[in-house]
Amino acid sequence: MISRNYKYDPVEDTEQYQVIKDELEAKILSKMGGQINRGNAHLYVLYKKEILLVDYGIEWKSPQELNPQIRFN
């Protein structure tokens, strides 16, 4: 269960992000060989951060960065 105090980066609510969201997801999945699972979920976050910055110039903070009190497996 996610805490009420769970923070996410509000950049995800911007029009700039919403427009590229599907393309971003496809790029992440491509880098991950088409699979996301519990064993490689940390790579998803790393690739998302990298692609957003390099390809779109968007600085994004991961849930891990914004919620240090929560243990992400």
C-alpha positions as CSV (number, residue, x, y, z in Angstrom):
1,M,0.0,0.0,0.0
2,I,1.3,3.4,-0.9
3,S,1.4,6.0,1.9
4,R,-0.7,9.1,1.7
5,N,2.5,11.0,2.0
6,Y,4.0,9.3,-1.1
7,K,5.6,12.0,-3.3
8,Y,6.1,11.9,-7.0
9,D,7.7,14.5,-9.3
10,P,5.0,17.0,-10.4
11,V,6.8,17.2,-13.8
12,E,4.8,14.1,-14.6
13,D,1.7,16.3,-14.5
14,T,3.0,18.7,-17.1
15,E,1.8,18.8,-20.7
16,Q,5.4,18.4,-21.9
17,Y,5.7,15.1,-20.0
18,Q,2.2,13.9,-20.9
19,V,2.9,14.4,-24.7
20,I,6.0,12.2,-24.6
21,K,4.9,9.6,-22.0
22,D,4.1,6.8,-24.4
23,E,7.2,7.3,-26.4
24,L,9.3,7.5,-23.2
25,E,7.8,4.2,-22.0
26,A,8.7,2.5,-25.4
27,K,12.3,3.8,-25.2
28,I,12.7,2.5,-21.6
29,L,11.3,-0.9,-22.5
30,S,13.5,-1.1,-25.5
31,K,16.6,-0.5,-23.4
32,M,15.4,-3.2,-21.0
33,G,14.9,-5.8,-23.7
34,G,11.1,-5.5,-23.5
35,Q,10.8,-6.7,-19.9
36,I,10.3,-5.1,-16.5
37,N,10.3,-7.4,-13.5
38,R,11.1,-7.2,-9.8
39,G,14.7,-8.0,-10.5
40,N,15.4,-5.1,-12.9
41,A,12.9,-2.5,-11.7
42,H,15.8,-0.3,-10.5
43,L,17.0,-0.1,-14.2
44,Y,13.6,1.2,-15.2
45,V,14.1,4.2,-12.9
46,L,17.7,4.8,-14.1
47,Y,16.7,4.6,-17.8
48,K,13.7,6.9,-17.3
49,K,15.8,9.5,-15.6
50,E,18.5,9.3,-18.3
51,I,16.1,9.3,-21.3
52,L,14.1,12.2,-19.9
53,L,17.2,14.3,-19.4
54,V,19.1,13.4,-22.6
55,D,16.3,13.1,-25.1
56,Y,13.8,15.6,-23.7
57,G,15.7,18.0,-21.4
58,I,13.4,17.1,-18.5
59,E,14.9,16.8,-15.1
60,W,13.0,14.2,-13.1
61,K,13.3,13.0,-9.6
62,S,12.5,9.3,-8.9
63,P,10.1,8.1,-6.2
64,Q,13.2,6.8,-4.4
65,E,14.7,10.3,-4.3
66,L,11.5,11.9,-3.2
67,N,10.5,9.3,-0.6
68,P,13.7,8.3,1.2
69,Q,11.5,7.0,4.1
70,I,10.0,4.3,1.9
71,R,11.9,1.1,1.1
72,F,11.5,0.3,-2.6
73,N,12.4,-3.3,-3.4
